[in-house]
Amino acid sequence: MTDDCDFQAALRESDVLVEQIRPILAGQNPDAVGATLAQLLAIFIAGHAPPLRDAVRHMLMDCVEGLVPVMVEEMIVAGRAPLEWRGAER
């Protein structure tokens, strides 16, 4: 199996997990959601050997930055964000 196939499989698995988690977080206090996600990210990063943690953190943030425009587009299409958010990076 190639790395691309592994990545595609991971994306499909993550989509399932996200859809399971989304209803739990929906409607919660944004500060509590942020703190929850921070704890989960810390668990993920801490689960790697110390020499790898910095690289894992950077890889994770690169992934997040790449996903933000995709998520914004989904929010706009669903009517949960204004059109002005499209392309408004940082």
N, C-alpha and C positions, 0 to 999 in steps of 0.2 A: 504494500500500500504506500502511495506517495505522501509526502508532507501535505500537498494540497488536498488529497482525499481525507487525511486525518483532520485537517482544518475544517473541511466541509462537514464532516461527521460531528466535530465538536460544535460547530455552529447550529446544526440541527438539534443536538442535545441541549444546547444552551437555550434555544427557542422554547423547548418544552419546559425547562426549568423556569424561565422568565414568566411564561404564561401561568405557571403554578404559583409563583411568588407575587405576581402583579396584584391579584385581588387582596392579598394580605396587606400590602403596602398602600393600596388605594384608600384615599380619605384620611390617612394618618397624618399627624403633625409632621411637616417637612423637616423640622429639626430632628425628630425621632427617626425618620426614614434615613436622613443623612448619617446620623450616629450609628444606625443599624448597618448601613452599607459600609461605613468606615470599619466597624468591627469585623464584618465578613472579609473585607479586603485585607485587614491586618492578619486574620487567621490564614488566608491564602498565602500571603507573603511570608509569614512566620513558618509556614510549612515547608519552605525551601531552605536548603543549607545556607548558612550565613554568607558565604562568598557569592551566592547567586541572588540574594534578596534585592540588591540595588538594580540589577539587570531585569529582574522580574517586575519590579515596581515600574521601571521605565517602559517595559513592554506592555504592561497593563494600561498605563496612561496613554501610550500611543494608540492602543486598541480603542480606548474610550474616546479619544479625540477623533478617530476615524468614524466612530459610530454616532457621534453627536449629530452631524448633518442628516444622517439616515433617520434618526429618531425625531428630529425636528420636522422633517418632511412627513413622517407618519402622523405626528401631532397636528400638523396643519391640515392634512387630508381628513383627519378625524374631527376637525373643528375644535381642537383643544389648544390651539396656538394661532396667533394672527399671522397673516401672510408676511408681515414685516420681519418675522423671525427667520425667514428663508434667506440664507446667505449672510446673515448677521453674525459673523464669527468674532468672538471676543469683543 
